[in-house]
Amino acid sequence: MVKETSPESQARFTTFLKHLEEARQLQLDWMTYGIDCVDLYVEDVDGDWLETWGEDEDEQMQRQKLMAAIIGFLESNDWVAVRIRKQFKDESKSIADIAIELEKCLSIVEPHERVLAVKKVLADGITATDNDFLTSAEYKEIELLDLAEELQEKLAENFRWGYGSN
């Protein structure tokens, strides 16, 4: 009587054999090279990874705080926030989507480039039927640039983001 094995059991057994072979290879490398075998398995073992431990988490926490601040601002009754929401009223973008794009812009170090990036995000919210702006393309450009500068100033004075600020 032959018992059939399921494909799942066969896959687990194959994975087990692969791990067993890797363990045997590690043991062989340890016996051959001693402590130097660590260099075969660990990248940048002599780097500054211990000194920089936790910095990524700090930066991530800082970005999360900035995102929360931007979302809070965009949901506020501040006249700049109201204009920005109005800018995107016909778009399918949520406030969180807009905040993600703005956070990327605020990480730009050069102030002029940062304002232009914010302006581009705001320009993406303009629809062809938007009657809030005059029909002049030049006026739209000036209006968007003013709004982008106002937004950047509001965020800078209220939230003091930790990177890319001047």
C-alpha positions as CSV (number, residue, x, y, z in Angstrom):
1,M,0.0,0.0,0.0
2,V,1.5,3.3,-1.2
3,K,0.6,6.5,0.6
4,E,0.4,9.6,-1.6
5,T,1.9,12.8,-0.3
6,S,0.3,16.2,-0.9
7,P,2.1,18.8,-3.0
8,E,2.2,21.0,0.2
9,S,4.1,18.3,2.1
10,Q,6.5,17.8,-0.8
11,A,7.2,21.6,-0.9
12,R,7.8,21.7,2.8
13,F,10.2,18.7,2.6
14,T,12.1,20.4,-0.3
15,T,12.4,23.6,1.7
16,F,13.7,21.6,4.7
17,L,16.3,19.9,2.6
18,K,17.4,23.2,1.2
19,H,17.8,24.7,4.7
20,L,19.6,21.5,5.9
21,E,22.1,21.9,3.0
22,E,22.6,25.6,3.8
23,A,23.3,24.7,7.5
24,R,25.8,22.0,6.4
25,Q,27.6,24.6,4.1
26,L,27.7,27.1,7.0
27,Q,29.3,24.4,9.3
28,L,31.8,23.5,6.6
29,D,32.7,27.2,6.1
30,W,33.1,27.7,9.8
31,M,35.4,24.7,10.0
32,T,37.4,25.9,7.0
33,Y,37.6,29.7,7.6
34,G,36.9,30.0,11.3
35,I,35.5,33.4,12.4
36,D,36.4,34.8,9.0
37,C,33.5,32.9,7.5
38,V,31.2,35.7,8.8
39,D,32.5,37.8,5.9
40,L,31.0,35.3,3.5
41,Y,27.5,35.7,5.0
42,V,27.3,39.3,6.3
43,E,27.6,42.4,4.1
44,D,29.5,45.3,5.5
45,V,30.5,43.6,8.7
46,D,33.2,46.3,9.3
47,G,30.9,49.2,8.5
48,D,29.3,51.7,10.8
49,W,26.0,49.9,11.2
50,L,26.3,49.7,14.9
51,E,26.8,53.5,15.2
52,T,23.9,54.3,12.9
53,W,21.6,51.8,14.5
54,G,18.1,53.3,15.0
55,E,18.6,56.3,12.7
56,D,16.3,54.9,10.1
57,E,13.6,54.5,12.7
58,D,14.0,58.1,13.9
59,E,13.7,59.4,10.3
60,Q,10.7,57.2,9.7
61,M,9.0,58.6,12.9
62,Q,9.8,62.1,11.8
63,R,8.2,61.4,8.4
64,Q,5.1,60.0,10.1
65,K,4.8,63.1,12.3
66,L,5.2,65.3,9.2
67,M,2.5,63.3,7.4
68,A,0.1,63.6,10.3
69,A,0.8,67.4,10.5
70,I,0.2,67.9,6.8
71,I,-3.0,65.9,6.9
72,G,-4.1,67.8,10.0
73,F,-3.4,71.1,8.2
74,L,-5.1,70.1,5.0
75,E,-8.2,69.1,7.0
76,S,-8.2,72.4,9.0
77,N,-10.2,75.6,8.3
78,D,-7.1,77.6,7.4
79,W,-7.7,79.6,4.2
80,V,-4.7,78.0,2.5
81,A,-6.0,74.5,3.4
82,V,-9.5,75.4,2.2
83,R,-8.1,76.6,-1.2
84,I,-6.0,73.5,-1.6
85,R,-9.1,71.2,-0.9
86,K,-11.0,73.3,-3.4
87,Q,-8.2,72.8,-5.9
88,F,-8.7,69.1,-5.7
89,K,-12.5,69.0,-5.3
90,D,-13.0,67.2,-8.7
91,E,-10.0,64.9,-8.3
92,S,-10.2,61.4,-7.0
93,K,-7.2,62.1,-4.8
94,S,-7.8,61.9,-1.0
95,I,-6.2,64.3,1.5
96,A,-3.8,61.5,2.4
97,D,-2.7,61.2,-1.3
98,I,-2.2,64.9,-1.5
99,A,-0.2,64.8,1.8
100,I,2.0,62.1,0.5
101,E,2.9,64.2,-2.6
102,L,3.4,67.3,-0.5
103,E,5.7,65.4,1.9
104,K,7.9,64.4,-1.0
105,C,8.1,68.0,-2.1
106,L,9.0,69.3,1.4
107,S,12.0,66.9,1.5
108,I,13.6,68.9,-1.4
109,V,16.4,71.0,0.1
110,E,16.5,73.9,-2.4
111,P,13.7,76.4,-1.5
112,H,13.0,77.4,-5.1
113,E,12.8,73.8,-6.3
114,R,10.6,72.9,-3.3
115,V,8.1,75.7,-4.2
116,L,8.0,74.6,-7.8
117,A,7.4,71.0,-6.8
118,V,4.5,72.0,-4.5
119,K,3.2,74.1,-7.4
120,K,3.2,71.1,-9.7
121,V,1.3,69.1,-7.1
122,L,-1.3,71.9,-6.9
123,A,-1.4,72.2,-10.7
124,D,-2.3,68.5,-10.9
125,G,-5.6,69.4,-9.1
126,I,-6.8,71.8,-11.8
127,T,-9.5,70.5,-14.0
128,A,-10.5,71.9,-17.4
129,T,-13.8,73.1,-16.1
130,D,-12.4,74.9,-13.0
131,N,-14.2,78.3,-12.9
132,D,-12.4,79.6,-9.8
133,F,-9.5,80.9,-11.9
134,L,-9.5,83.3,-14.7
135,T,-9.0,81.8,-18.2
136,S,-5.5,83.3,-18.5
137,A,-2.8,80.7,-18.3
138,E,-0.4,83.3,-16.9
139,Y,-2.8,84.2,-14.1
140,K,-3.2,80.5,-13.2
141,E,0.6,80.2,-13.0
142,I,0.9,83.2,-10.7
143,E,-2.1,82.0,-8.6
144,L,-0.6,78.5,-8.2
145,L,2.8,79.8,-7.3
146,D,1.3,82.1,-4.7
147,L,-0.6,79.2,-3.2
148,A,2.4,77.0,-3.2
149,E,4.5,79.6,-1.4
150,E,1.7,80.2,1.1
151,L,1.4,76.5,1.8
152,Q,5.1,76.1,2.3
153,E,5.2,79.1,4.7
154,K,2.2,77.8,6.7
155,L,3.8,74.4,7.0
156,A,7.2,75.9,7.9
157,E,5.8,78.2,10.6
158,N,3.3,75.6,12.1
159,F,5.2,72.4,11.9
160,R,8.9,73.0,11.5
161,W,9.7,69.8,9.5
162,G,13.0,68.4,10.3
163,Y,14.6,68.0,6.9
164,G,14.7,70.1,3.8
165,S,13.8,73.3,5.7
166,N,15.6,76.6,5.5
